[in-house]
Amino acid sequence: MRRKIFHGIVVLAVLGLAFLGWAIWMSGILHRSAAESKQVARSVPSAAAVATRKAWAEPQFASVIARGEYLARAGDCVACHTMRGGKPYAGGLATPTPFGLLYSPNITPDKQYGIGNWTEDDFWRAMHDGIAPGNKLLYPVFPFTHFTKVSRPDVDAIFAYLRSLPPAAQPNHPNEMPFPYNQRSSLLFWRALFFRAGEFKPNPEKSPEWNRGAYLVEGLGHCGMCHSSFNALGATDKNAQLAGGLIPIQRWYAPALNSGAEIGLGNWTDEELAQFLKTGVSVRGATYGPMSDVVFHSLQYLSDADLQAIATYLRAQPVLVSPSDVQKIEVSPQLAVELAQQGRQIYINHCAECHQLDGRGVGEQYPPLADNPSIAMQPGTNAIRMVLLGGFQPGTKGNPRPYSMPPFAQLLNDHDVAAVVTYIRQAWGNNAPAVSPAVVTRFRHVPE
């Protein structure tokens, strides 16, 4: 017994020393990142510092603010940092995660609740290192794992823009997370495993357009935050970036963006994809769910050159396969036939008026369902959610009068939804498996 106790004490001592050494090592990283931020700051002109000394109307500085606004649009900052009905950038938007409910902070220049007391070094460190003033580790729901790639001049321009906004005295809402996730110190382990700070480095073997697209997609656009799968600790799989994944809690499936996979970007032209990103609609289909918000708040404001660069980069990606994290429920051959037969009549009664009997739709107003890869994707999550919740195109300059699809959750039961989704996934040359009513039941009460 004494020997076991002794060995237990030794093991605990070794683990304690290992943890102490690791903590000291991480502490060194935190202090080093702060020192590096200051060193970079000395070598880069401080746009935000100018803002405190010169009038906003000065043409030279106004151009910096305008560039910062454009970059903030590219990063879709307003979408997360604005609650419904709230003041822009004043925070308060609740984001559900598997680890609890997190609320976006106020990033207006309010000195009490916002970033009015932050320096440009503070903002750079938050964006580049994921560390707020006071060595406060930020939760990775804030995509600093992507923003770390953004250059210092661009980060400074964004800060200058945020400093130009009217301050909003809106208190920050505390996060609602259970132990141990509410302990920010636990993020040290996560960061050690999944985060390495570093600005984007252009690939000299690629074109300037490809590199610009990579900078936007991998950095400010943080596309991989949705279009990649997550592990149990909430980190994206670096070996399957942009290979598609289920958005946690919301349960929309963000399709693979690598060429030829799922939605088949390899079959699009750069011009078609750029136009789709700018307007949210095309003859190939329309955006829906969270992607409509991205187009509405962000992509429609990007320049044609940047959208073309994004299209060039995405269409050049190698095909990667990300294993689906949706549990599949097999449908027997007999049930599949019955569902398709029943679904045809439901389609005629409720869908054909817009999408047509042949599934070809009507121009950009009513997207085609025939030969539409997003309908046949595995799993059939998005088609189910569209029938339940409806679909709403974003209002953009290129699509000022968007069409929408009504929700059918109150009209159709789970069996009906499974039937009509099975039908459209198998009609007109589509070749996708049937959908089980049990899967519809699972998604009926999932938050939007």
DAWOSUL-V546096 format. One record per run of one state. SS is the DSSP state (2 for helix, 1 for strand, 0 for the rest). FROM is the first residue (numbers start at 1). TO is the last residue. Records with the same first field share a line. If there is no record, write none. Layout:
SS=FROM-TO + FROM-TO
This chain:
0=1-1 + 44-46 + 52-58 + 75-76 + 81-81 + 83-90 + 92-93 + 98-99 + 104-119 + 130-130 + 133-135 + 138-143 + 148-151 + 165-175 + 177-183 + 195-207 + 221-222 + 226-229 + 231-235 + 237-237 + 241-244 + 247-252 + 255-264 + 268-269 + 280-280 + 283-284 + 287-289 + 298-298 + 302-303 + 316-332 + 351-351 + 356-361 + 363-365 + 367-372 + 377-380 + 390-390 + 393-395 + 397-398 + 400-403 + 406-413 + 427-436 + 445-448
2=2-43 + 47-51 + 59-74 + 77-80 + 120-129 + 144-147 + 152-164 + 184-194 + 208-220 + 223-225 + 238-240 + 265-267 + 270-279 + 290-297 + 299-301 + 304-315 + 333-350 + 352-355 + 373-376 + 381-389 + 414-426 + 437-444
1=82-82 + 91-91 + 94-97 + 100-103 + 131-132 + 136-137 + 176-176 + 230-230 + 236-236 + 245-246 + 253-254 + 281-282 + 285-286 + 362-362 + 366-366 + 391-392 + 396-396 + 399-399 + 404-405
